[in-house]
Amino acid sequence: MIERSHLGNVLAHLILIIGVVIICFPVYVAVIGSTHDATTIANGNMPLVPGGHFLENYYRILFEGTKSTTREPVATMLLNSLIMAMMIAVGKIAISLLSAYAIVYFRFRFRMVAFWVIFITLMLPVEVRIYPTYKVIADLHMLDTYTGLTLPLIASATATLLFRQFFMTVPDELVEASKIDGAGPVKFFFDTLLPLSRTTMAALFVILFIYGWNQYLWPILITTRDDMQTIVIGIKKMLAVVDALTEWQLVMATAVLAMLPPVVVVVAMQNLFIKGLTETEK
């Protein structure tokens, strides 16, 4: 057994600490900047200690908006982003579970053809099929709706592939035991496969929630009303100021608020997330 030297441990921890500082410092600056007034930031002499405008800035951005670039308050945008991210994550997992279950446990013609067709869609990102997708949503009168925001992004070939690979590791004896107990396909799916897939679903939920939360291109195309815009669009609009100075304290406050939901999801589900990515035997 090779023991690591004390110097090696110190060096490893030093590298990790430097990495954490590099990553966290911009976040710290955003938090500090959100507590100062516009003049302090515009002068370029912002101190690295909190200011006295914390409540004022956050109240204004949450419940009033900037009035010039974002006529809707950020609270509305946060709600829109939360609904969109939740619907995308839950929808992707539900559809992927069912499609993987059908491909693995049902024997029908062109079963593998269907799987490869799903797999090939990994090479067709949203940007490639953006125009026909927009045309279909517009013709179905789904612009400025949560359905229009989420439905085109729900299908997931990646999640289908992951669930398929997991279902193929389930022992055949478990399937036979369920048949002997009189469990049909639906009962076997809900009583056996879903509990076994808990950690995989948790890991995918974290990844897909962040994927939905960070969407920019599709929401900016599909929304025309201010009350349907997401938080990512709101931040972009705050920066796109032509005739006035950017209110950086409000931009930073909005950025801090936009970080909170993904952080909460990751922290709350970190144990299941790690298990879902590392466990090989369920």
C-alpha positions as CSV (number, residue, x, y, z in Angstrom):
1,M,0.0,0.0,0.0
2,I,1.4,3.3,-1.1
3,E,1.0,6.1,1.5
4,R,0.6,9.7,0.3
5,S,3.2,12.1,1.8
6,H,2.2,15.0,3.9
7,L,3.6,17.4,1.3
8,G,1.4,15.8,-1.4
9,N,-1.7,16.3,0.7
10,V,-0.8,19.9,1.4
11,L,-0.2,20.5,-2.3
12,A,-3.5,18.8,-3.3
13,H,-5.5,20.9,-0.8
14,L,-3.7,24.1,-1.9
15,I,-4.7,23.5,-5.5
16,L,-8.3,22.8,-4.5
17,I,-8.5,25.9,-2.4
18,I,-7.1,28.1,-5.2
19,G,-9.6,26.6,-7.6
20,V,-12.5,27.3,-5.2
21,V,-11.3,30.9,-4.7
22,I,-11.1,31.4,-8.5
23,I,-14.6,30.1,-9.0
24,C,-16.3,31.7,-6.0
25,F,-14.7,35.2,-6.3
26,P,-17.0,36.4,-9.2
27,V,-20.0,35.2,-7.2
28,Y,-18.8,37.1,-4.1
29,V,-18.3,40.2,-6.2
30,A,-21.9,39.9,-7.6
31,V,-23.3,39.5,-4.0
32,I,-21.3,42.5,-2.8
33,G,-22.2,44.6,-5.8
34,S,-25.9,43.9,-5.3
35,T,-25.7,45.7,-1.9
36,H,-24.3,49.0,-3.2
37,D,-25.8,51.9,-5.1
38,A,-25.3,52.7,-8.8
39,T,-22.9,55.6,-8.2
40,T,-20.5,53.5,-6.2
41,I,-20.3,50.8,-8.9
42,A,-20.2,53.3,-11.8
43,N,-17.2,55.1,-10.3
44,G,-15.2,51.9,-10.5
45,N,-14.2,52.1,-6.8
46,M,-16.6,49.5,-5.4
47,P,-15.3,48.1,-2.1
48,L,-15.2,44.4,-1.4
49,V,-17.4,44.8,1.7
50,P,-21.2,44.9,1.8
51,G,-23.0,48.2,1.3
52,G,-26.1,49.5,2.8
53,H,-28.6,49.1,-0.1
54,F,-29.2,45.4,0.2
55,L,-32.9,45.6,1.0
56,E,-33.6,48.5,-1.3
57,N,-32.0,46.8,-4.4
58,Y,-33.5,43.4,-3.8
59,Y,-37.0,44.7,-3.1
60,R,-36.9,46.9,-6.2
61,I,-35.8,44.2,-8.5
62,L,-38.1,41.5,-7.1
63,F,-41.3,43.5,-6.9
64,E,-40.9,46.5,-9.1
65,G,-38.4,45.7,-11.9
66,T,-36.2,48.3,-13.6
67,K,-39.2,50.0,-15.4
68,S,-37.0,50.7,-18.4
69,T,-35.6,47.3,-19.5
70,T,-37.7,44.9,-17.5
71,R,-41.3,46.1,-17.1
72,E,-42.1,43.0,-15.1
73,P,-40.6,42.3,-11.7
74,V,-38.0,39.6,-11.4
75,A,-40.3,37.6,-9.1
76,T,-42.5,36.9,-12.2
77,M,-39.4,35.9,-14.3
78,L,-38.2,33.6,-11.5
79,L,-41.6,31.9,-11.4
80,N,-41.7,31.4,-15.2
81,S,-38.2,29.9,-15.1
82,L,-39.1,27.6,-12.2
83,I,-42.2,26.4,-14.0
84,M,-40.3,25.9,-17.2
85,A,-37.4,24.0,-15.6
86,M,-39.7,21.8,-13.5
87,M,-41.9,20.9,-16.5
88,I,-38.9,20.1,-18.7
89,A,-37.2,18.0,-16.0
90,V,-40.3,16.0,-15.0
91,G,-41.5,15.6,-18.6
92,K,-38.1,14.4,-19.9
93,I,-37.8,11.8,-17.1
94,A,-41.4,10.6,-17.5
95,I,-41.2,10.2,-21.3
96,S,-37.7,8.7,-21.1
97,L,-38.8,6.1,-18.5
98,L,-41.7,5.0,-20.6
99,S,-39.7,4.8,-23.9
100,A,-36.8,3.0,-22.3
101,Y,-39.2,0.5,-20.6
102,A,-40.9,-0.2,-23.9
103,I,-37.6,-0.7,-25.8
104,V,-36.2,-3.1,-23.1
105,Y,-39.2,-5.1,-22.0
106,F,-41.5,-5.3,-24.9
107,R,-40.8,-7.3,-28.1
108,F,-42.2,-5.7,-31.2
109,R,-41.1,-5.2,-34.8
110,F,-38.5,-2.5,-35.4
111,R,-37.8,-2.2,-31.7
112,M,-34.1,-1.5,-32.2
113,V,-34.9,0.7,-35.2
114,A,-37.0,2.9,-32.9
115,F,-34.2,3.0,-30.4
116,W,-31.6,4.1,-33.0
117,V,-34.0,6.7,-34.3
118,I,-34.2,8.1,-30.8
119,F,-30.4,7.9,-30.4
120,I,-29.7,9.7,-33.7
121,T,-31.7,12.7,-32.5
122,L,-28.7,13.5,-30.2
123,M,-27.1,14.9,-33.3
124,L,-30.0,17.3,-33.8
125,P,-29.9,20.0,-31.1
126,V,-32.7,22.6,-30.7
127,E,-30.7,25.1,-32.8
128,V,-30.8,22.9,-35.9
129,R,-34.6,22.4,-35.8
130,I,-35.5,25.8,-34.4
131,Y,-37.4,27.1,-37.4
132,P,-39.8,24.1,-38.0
133,T,-40.3,23.8,-34.3
134,Y,-41.3,27.5,-34.0
135,K,-43.6,27.2,-37.0
136,V,-45.5,24.2,-35.4
137,I,-45.8,26.0,-32.0
138,A,-47.0,29.2,-33.7
139,D,-49.6,27.3,-35.8
140,L,-50.9,25.6,-32.7
141,H,-51.3,29.0,-31.0
142,M,-48.8,28.1,-28.2
143,L,-46.8,31.3,-28.2
144,D,-46.5,32.9,-24.8
145,T,-47.7,29.8,-23.0
146,Y,-46.0,27.4,-20.7
147,T,-46.8,24.5,-23.0
148,G,-45.0,26.3,-25.9
149,L,-42.0,26.9,-23.6
150,T,-41.6,23.3,-22.5
151,L,-43.2,20.9,-24.9
152,P,-40.6,21.1,-27.7
153,L,-37.8,20.5,-25.1
154,I,-39.3,17.6,-23.3
155,A,-38.1,14.7,-25.4
156,S,-34.6,13.5,-24.3
157,A,-32.6,10.8,-26.1
158,T,-29.8,11.0,-23.5
159,A,-32.2,10.2,-20.6
160,T,-33.8,7.4,-22.7
161,L,-30.3,5.9,-23.3
162,L,-29.4,6.1,-19.6
163,F,-32.6,4.4,-18.5
164,R,-32.3,1.8,-21.1
165,Q,-28.8,0.9,-20.0
166,F,-30.0,0.7,-16.4
167,F,-33.1,-1.5,-17.2
168,M,-30.8,-3.9,-19.0
169,T,-28.9,-4.5,-15.8
170,V,-32.0,-5.6,-13.9
171,P,-31.8,-9.4,-13.3
172,D,-34.1,-11.6,-15.4
173,E,-34.9,-13.4,-12.1
174,L,-36.6,-10.3,-10.8
175,V,-38.8,-10.1,-13.9
176,E,-39.7,-13.8,-13.6
177,A,-40.5,-13.4,-9.9
178,S,-42.8,-10.5,-10.7
179,K,-44.6,-12.6,-13.3
180,I,-45.0,-15.4,-10.8
181,D,-46.5,-13.0,-8.3
182,G,-49.1,-12.0,-10.9
183,A,-47.7,-8.6,-11.6
184,G,-48.6,-7.2,-15.0
185,P,-46.4,-4.8,-17.0
186,V,-47.9,-1.7,-15.3
187,K,-47.5,-3.1,-11.8
188,F,-44.0,-4.3,-12.5
189,F,-43.1,-0.8,-13.8
190,F,-44.4,1.1,-10.8
191,D,-43.7,-1.4,-8.0
192,T,-40.3,-2.7,-9.2
193,L,-38.5,-0.5,-11.8
194,L,-39.4,2.9,-10.4
195,P,-38.1,2.3,-6.9
196,L,-34.9,0.8,-8.4
197,S,-34.5,3.9,-10.7
198,R,-34.8,6.4,-7.8
199,T,-31.1,7.5,-7.8
200,T,-30.9,7.6,-11.6
201,M,-34.0,9.8,-11.7
202,A,-32.6,12.1,-9.1
203,A,-29.3,12.5,-11.0
204,L,-31.1,13.2,-14.2
205,F,-33.5,15.6,-12.5
206,V,-30.6,17.8,-11.3
207,I,-29.0,17.9,-14.7
208,L,-32.3,18.5,-16.6
209,F,-33.5,21.1,-14.1
210,I,-30.4,23.2,-14.7
211,Y,-30.7,22.6,-18.5
212,G,-34.2,24.0,-18.4
213,W,-33.4,26.9,-16.1
214,N,-30.5,28.1,-18.4
215,Q,-32.5,28.0,-21.6
216,Y,-32.2,31.3,-23.5
217,L,-32.7,30.8,-27.3
218,W,-36.0,29.0,-27.2
219,P,-37.7,31.3,-24.6
220,I,-36.6,34.5,-26.4
221,L,-38.2,33.2,-29.6
222,I,-41.4,31.9,-28.1
223,T,-42.3,34.7,-25.7
224,T,-43.5,38.2,-26.8
225,R,-45.2,39.2,-23.5
226,D,-43.2,40.6,-20.7
227,D,-45.0,38.5,-18.1
228,M,-43.9,35.3,-19.8
229,Q,-40.2,36.0,-20.0
230,T,-37.7,34.0,-18.0
231,I,-34.9,35.1,-15.7
232,V,-32.1,34.6,-18.3
233,I,-33.9,36.9,-20.7
234,G,-34.4,39.4,-18.0
235,I,-30.7,39.6,-17.2
236,K,-29.9,40.0,-20.9
237,K,-32.3,42.8,-21.3
238,M,-30.9,44.6,-18.3
239,L,-27.5,44.6,-20.0
240,A,-28.8,45.8,-23.3
241,V,-29.2,49.4,-22.4
242,V,-28.7,52.0,-25.1
243,D,-29.7,55.4,-23.9
244,A,-28.9,55.0,-20.2
245,L,-26.3,53.6,-17.9
246,T,-26.6,49.9,-16.9
247,E,-27.9,49.6,-13.3
248,W,-25.2,47.1,-12.3
249,Q,-26.4,46.8,-8.8
250,L,-29.8,45.5,-10.1
251,V,-28.1,43.3,-12.6
252,M,-26.0,41.7,-10.0
253,A,-29.0,41.3,-7.6
254,T,-30.8,39.5,-10.4
255,A,-27.9,37.3,-11.2
256,V,-27.6,36.3,-7.5
257,L,-31.4,35.5,-7.4
258,A,-31.0,33.5,-10.7
259,M,-28.3,31.3,-9.1
260,L,-30.3,30.4,-6.0
261,P,-32.9,27.8,-7.4
262,P,-30.2,25.6,-9.2
263,V,-28.0,25.8,-6.1
264,V,-30.9,24.8,-3.8
265,V,-31.7,21.8,-6.1
266,V,-28.1,20.6,-6.2
267,V,-27.6,20.9,-2.5
268,A,-31.0,19.3,-1.6
269,M,-30.4,16.3,-3.9
270,Q,-26.6,16.0,-3.8
271,N,-26.6,12.6,-2.1
272,L,-29.0,11.0,-4.6
273,F,-27.2,12.8,-7.4
274,I,-23.8,11.4,-6.5
275,K,-25.3,7.9,-6.0
276,G,-27.1,8.1,-9.4
277,L,-23.8,8.9,-11.2
278,T,-21.5,6.5,-9.3
279,E,-23.5,3.4,-8.3
280,T,-23.1,0.5,-10.6
281,E,-25.3,-1.9,-8.7
282,K,-28.7,-1.0,-7.5
